[in-house]
Amino acid sequence: MSSLILPRRRLLIASAALSGGGLSGIFAHAQAPAAITRDAARPSFPSGVQSGDVLADRGIVWARSDRAARLWVEWDTTPAFAHARKLRGPYALETTDFTARVDLTGLPAGQEIFYRVQWEDLAGGVRSEPVTGRFRTAPATRRDVRFLWSGDAVGQGFGINGDLGGMTIYEAMRQREPDFFIHSGDTIYADGPLQAELKASDGSTWRNTVLTEEKSKVAETLKEYRGAHRYNQLDDHQRRFAAEVMQLWQWDDHEVTNNWSDSKDVSGDARYTEKNVALLTSRGARAFLENAPMRWFAQEEEQRVYRRIPYGPLLDVFVIDMRSYRGPNSFNLQPTLDASSAFLGPQQMAWLRDGLKASRATWKVIAADMPIGLLVPDGKDTQGRDKFEAVANGDGPALGRELEIAQLLSFIKHQRIRNTVWLTADVHYTAAHHYHPNRAQFQDFDPFWEFVSGPLNAGTFGPNPLDNTFGPELRYIKAPAPGQSNLPPSAGLQFFGEVQIDGKSAALTVHLRDMRGESLWQTTLLPHRA
């Protein structure tokens, strides 16, 4: 991707020497003399290209320009582009941070699609050098399917470390050649500034060899939220991965600020001069939607993130949103389900129930941005009671947000909806949980699995305590040793998960993998017939 360059302004370089990788070449290009050359006069792709929300006959292609330009996209079923179809895309303007997307339609099912993207400069009509990418459309018939999931990128002050080759986990994932990747949230850490050096909890020194002005403080302005996304896109491995693997993005809290809900209060946080959390949320949501390679919804709910992605007869992916419709983070022990104890919210819950019931896919994967049965604390309330960030609230009967999950699990059982699997990240370690009513306080549900994996490039924490409300049993875990916390990516505890569905037997195999792509643990689930 030699045509990719860094933004020409406001780039701070923490180190002039980056070991190996393409970053050194990019910096050399960024520091070239200011004389106007033919290449410099062309629009460029400072954030690469991405694809997302690909179905059997359509898929999103996304790119960002360095200036006002029009997007042009060609696609074909071979990399030679001998029979390319060409589309004139939308304008990329300041109003969208120079991002633009095209929804390619009329694609053949079950096919490798190669695309080629160019920018047309609005100032003079000159075109950029082309940048290419690819994705696979969903199959119309049964075939093997392989996909990955993980979350949490550039958290806890750990950014791009060129001394270690950058965010190499993306290369390990790319080498798995998946059909797609589910980014399970915390796609950025808007509240996680970066410094040139960071003393890690294991005594090592972490160096962020790439720094930008926007990532030098917590994000408050729209420019700073956009800059957090731009920063992650500076990593060579991330850009190459995004160009070759279709993605399904969801969001969680750090796209705005840590543990945000209607009860979030930053009045005592000296890092923030903007104290209006609703305004911060609106800016974070805008930047997320600009950068996520997803298909936008119509104006009746144009900022909606939850959606279903059908991927052939063996798989439906239900991407849910556990952030936008929740009630305030609280002590989470309400005896009834109302606005204060909502988590998915009634509209999204109705959509999920209807979608699961209508699904004819063998496997129904629920892509969640937070786990069900792990305690995730959020400090104390004014009465000194523990507050909770996720669903779980401690051992005992279903209360608070658990009431919503209990209703969903009971619905799945009584409607005889088979083969549901939950995938999530958030807690910064990897684990496998099996839920069973015989171990549970609430028992009106069928057994199911929840798999946890992450982070991608952030501090490693855990393990979190399990809540017995839905009877989870820990089947596998890889987390820091007792007494250790917030370990740097260099400690090796970065994780992603992989799901393989066999096209003939429909058996679903889950691997929990480390940052090098090595399988740490696996299990195979056989489909249950209705």
N, C-alpha and C positions, 0 to 999 in steps of 0.2 A: 504494500500500500504506500508506494513512494509518493503518491499525490497528496497524502495526508500531511498537514502542517499544523503546528500549534497556533493559537491566536497570536496575532502580531503584536498585541499590546497587553500590558499589565501581566506579563509573565515573569515571575521571579524564579530564578534558578538557584536552588539550595546548594548544588554541587556542579562544578563544571565538568566533572568526570563521571560518566555513567558507565558501568562495566557491561559490555556485551549488549545484545538486543538492539532493536531499531530506535530506541529512544535517543541514543547519541546522535544518530543521523538526523532525527527530527530536530534536535536542538541545534545542530550545526546549520541546518537549513533555516531555522528561526533566527539565527544570529548572522545570516548572510548580509552583505552590504545592502544599503537601502536603495541602490539604483534600480530603477524600474526595468524589469526583464519581461520577456514574453510570458513566462510562467507566472511571474508575480502579478501580472495584469489580469490573469484568469481568476475566476472564482475558485474556491477550494473547498475541501471537505474536512474541517478541523475536528469533527466528531465521527467520521466514518459513515457507514450505512448500517441499517438494521432492518430486519423483517419481523413481523409479528401477527398474531391472531389469524394464522393461516388455516383455511378450511379446505374442502375438497376442490373448490372451484375459484378460490380467491385468496388474496393475501395482501397485507400492508407492507409497503416499502417506505422507509423513513430515511431522511438525511437532513443535515444542517449545513448551510452555506456560511461563508465568512462575510457576506454582503447581500444586499438586495438582489435577488435572482429568481429565475423561473426554473422549476424542476422538470427535467425530461427523463423518461424511463423507457428502456427497451427490455423485452424479455423473450426468452426462447427456451426450448427443452434441451439444447446442447450448448456447450460453452463457446462454440464457434459463432453463434448468433447468425447462422446462415439464413434463417427464416424469422428474423426478429420482428416482433410487433412493437411499434413505437407509440408512446403516449405523451401528450403534453400535460404536464402536471401543474399544480398551483404555484403561486408566487410565494417566495420565502421573504418575509419582511421583518422589520424590527418588532412588530406586534406579536410575533411568535418566536422571537429570538432567532430568526432566520431558519427555523425548522419548517419542513414541509413533508407531506406524505401522500402517497397514491395508493388506492385500493385496486390492485390488479384483479380483474374479473375475467371470466371465461377461460380459466385455467383447466388443464386436464388433471383428473384425479390421480393420486398415487404416483406423481411424477416429480423428478428433480427439475426445478425451475431456476434458470440462470437469469440474473437481471444486471443491467448496465445503466448507470445513472450519470447524468451530466447536469451542470448548472449553466444557465444562460444569463450572463450579466445584464442587468437592466440598464446600466449606464451606457453600454456600447455594443451589446449583442455578442461579445466574445464568449466562447464556451469553455468550460473547464475540461481538463483531462477526465476521461471516464473512470469511474470506480465501479467494481463489480461485486456482486454478492450472489447468494443462492439460498434456496430453501426447498423443502419437500411438501407437496400438497398432501392432504389427508387421503387415505386410500378409500376406494369405493367397495373393495372386497377385503376379505380377511388376509392380513399379512402380518409379519413380525413388526412390532412397534417398540421403539426404545426412546425414552425421554429422561431428562434429569431435572432435579430441583435443588435449590439452596437459597440463601438470603444473606443479608447483612454485609454491605460493601463499604469499605473505608470508614470503619467505626473506631471509636476510642483513640483517635489520633493516629491511627496506622494508615498511611496513604501509600503512594507509589514509591517503593524502595528499589531504585535502579541497581543498587549493589547486589540485591538478591534476584534481579531479573524482572522486577515488577510483579504484577498479580498473576503469578504462574498457574494458579488453580484454573484460570480460564483456558489455558492451553491444555491442561490435563482433561478438562471437560470436552474441549473441541476434539481431542483425539479419540473420544468415545464415539464420535460420529452419531450423535443423537438426532432423532427427528425434530425435537424441540426441547426447550428449557423453560421451566417455570421459575421466575424470580419471585420468591415468596415474601417480598417486602423488605423495607429498609434498603431500597435501591441506592440511597445516598444517606449520609449523616449530616443533615442541615445544621444540627446543633453540635457538630464535632469539628472544631477548628484543627488545623494542622500546623505544626512547627517543624523547623529544620531537623531537630533531634528530640527524641523522647526517651526518657529512662524507663524501661519496661519493668514489669513486676518481677521478672526472673533475673534482673540485674543486668541484662543486656542493653545496648543502646540501639534504638531503632532510628534510622535516618530516612526522612522523607526527601528524596532527591528531586522531587517535582513539587513546587509550591505555586499557588496563584493567589492573587489579591483576595478573590471572593472566598477562598477557603482559609483565610487567615483569621477569621472570626466566625461567630455563629451567624447563620443566615437570618436576615430580617427583611431586606428589600427583595423585590422580585429579581433584580439583577444578581443578588447573592444566592438566591435559591437556584436560579438558572446556572450560576457558576459552579455550584456543587455538582450538578449533573455533568457539566462540561469537564470538570476535573476527572471524574471517573473515566470519561471517554478519551482521556489522554493516554491511557495505558494501552500499549501495543497489543497485549494478549486479549484484553477486553474487546478492542475494535475488531480484531481478526475473528474472534468467537462470534461477535454480533453479526458480522458479514456472512458467516457460514451456517449459523444455527438460528432458526426461528425461535422467538421468545414470547412468553405469556407473562406480562408484568402484573403484579398487584402491589399495593402499598401498605405500609403500617405506620408507625409513629415518627420515625426519624426523617421521613420526607418533610416533616414540619418541625417538630421538637419532641424531646423525649416524653413518652407516655401521655401524649396530648388527648384530652377529652374535654367535655364541657366544664369539668372542674379544674382544668389546668390553670395554674397561676404562676406567672413569671415576674410578678411585681417585686419579689425579693431577689431575683437573679440579676446581678449587676452586669452580666454580659449583654443583656437586652436593654436597649433604649426604647424599643417598641414593645409596649406591655399588652397590647390588644391581641390576645391569642387567636381570636376569630380572624383578624386581619392577617396574622402570620399563616394561619391555615389556608386562607384563600390564595395567598401567594405561593405557598408550597404546593397546593393542588394544581395551580396554573402551570408551574414549572414541571411537575410530574407529568401532566397530560401532554405538555409540549414535547417531552422527551421519551415517553413510553411509546413503543411501536405498536400501539393498539388501535382498534377501530373505534372511533368516537361514536357516542350515542346521539340520538336526535335531541332537539332542544327541550323536550319535556323533562329530560334529566341528563343534560349534556356533560356533567362531571361524574357520571356513573362509572364505576370500575368493575362491579360484579357482572359476570357474563358466563355463558356456556360455550365451550369450544369442542364441537364434535370432531373426533379424529378417527373416522372409520367405524365399522360395525363392532369393533372390540372395545372402544373407549369413548367416553364423554368426560371432559374436564370441566368441573364447576369451579370457576375462580370466584371466591367469595371475598367480601369486604368487611372485616371485623373492626374497622376504625371509624367509618363515616357516620354510622347510624347508632352508635352506642350511646347509652346514658353516661352520666358522669362517673369517673372512677370513684368508687366508694367502698364502704365496708362489705358490700356485696352479699348481704344476708337477708334481703327483702323476701318476705313470705309469698309475694304475688308478683306476677310478671306485669310490669308497667313501664312507663317511660324511663324511670330511674334504674330499672334492672335490664333494659333492653341491651342487646349486643349486636345482633344482625339487624334488628328492627323488623316490624311486621311486614313491610312491603318486600324486603329482600327474602325474608323467611318464606313468604307465600310463593315467591318466584322459585326458591330452591326446592320446596316441597313439590310444586307442580312439575318442575324440570326433572327431578329424580323419578317421579311417578311416570312421566311420559317417556323417559329414556328407554331405548331399546338396545343400547350398547351393553355388552357383557359386563364391563367394568365401569363404575362411576367413581371417579377420583374427585374428592373434595379438596381443592387447593386452598388451604387456610393460612392466614398470615400469623396466627398464634395457636399454640397447643390447647387442647381441651382440659387435660388432667394434670397439668403442672402448675404449681403455685408461682405466680409472677407478682411480686409485691410492688406497691407504689406508695410507700411511706405510711403515715398515720393521718387520720382525720382530726378535726378540732376536738373530738371527744377522746382522742388517744387510741382509737380502734385501728387495726390494720386495714389498709386500703389495698385493693387488688387491681392489677392492670389487665389480666386476662379473664378466663371463665371461672377457674377454680377458686374456692374460698376456704378450703380446709375440709377435713373429713366430716362426713355427716350427710344428711338428706339433701336433695336438690333445693337450693335457695339462690336468690339473686339471679345472676346471669345463667346459672346452671339450669334454671327453669326453662329457658328458651331451648337449650341444647337437649334437655330431657324431652321436651315436646317433639323436637325433630327426630331424635332417636326412636321414640315410641311410634311416630308416624312411619318411619322406615320399616319398622318391624311389622306393623299391622297392615301396611300396604304391600307386604312381601316384596320389598325392594332388595334385591340381592347384590352382593359384591361391591359394597361401598368401602373405599379406602381413603383415609385422611393423610395428607402430606402437609408439612409445615416446617418452619424454621424458628426464628426469633430468639431462642434461648442460648444460642452460641455454643452448642455442642451437638453431638449426634446420638440418637437413641431410637429404640423400637419399643412401642407400648402395645400390649394386647389388652383389650377391654372385654370383660365378660360379666354378665348379670349375676353369676354365682358369687362373685367377689364384691359386688356393688351394694351401695345403700339404695340407689334407685335401680330397679331391676327390670323395667318394662322395655327392654331393647334386645336386639340380637348382638352377638359378639362381633367385634370389628377390630381393625388395626389402625394405629396412628404411627407414622414414621416422621422423625425429626432430623433435620440435617442443616448445618451451617456452622460457622460463618464462612463467607467467601474471602473477606479480607478485613478482619476486625479482631478485637480481643476475644479470647476464648474464656467462657465462664462455666458455671455449673458444678455439679448437677442440681436441678431444682427438685424440691419435694413433690411427691405424687399425692394427689387427693383421691380418696377412695370412693367418692360419690358414684362414679361410673365403673368402678372396679378395674382400674388399669394395673397391669403387671409389667414390670420392666423385664424385657427379654434381652436387651443389649444396650450398652452405653459406652461411649468414649468421651471423656471429659477431663479437665485438669485433676491432678491428684489432690487429695485433701490438703487444705492450707494454701493452695495455689488459686489464683484468680487473675483475670484480665491478662492472659498470656499473649504475647505478640504472635503474629503469623509465622515468624521465624521459628517458633517452638514446634511447628508442624501440625497443630491441632486445628486445621481448617478442613471443612467437610462439605461434600455434596452427596446427594442420593441419586440412584438410578433405578428406573423401572423398565423391565423387559416383559413384553407380552408376546407369548408364542402364537404365531398365526394359525397353527393347526390345533393345538390343544386348548388355547386360550388361557393357559397357566400364566400367572403373573409373578415374576420374580423381582424382589427388591434387594438391591445392594446398597449398603452404606459405605461410602468411599472416602479416602483421605485426600489431601491436596495433591498427591501425586497420581491419583486415580486408582490406587490399590484398594481392593475390596476388603473391608474389615469384618463384615458380617453379611449374611444373606439369608433369605427365606423365600420359599415358593408357595404361593397361594393358589389352590385349585378353585375354579369357578363353581358356585352353587347354582343349580338350576331352580327356576321358580316353581 
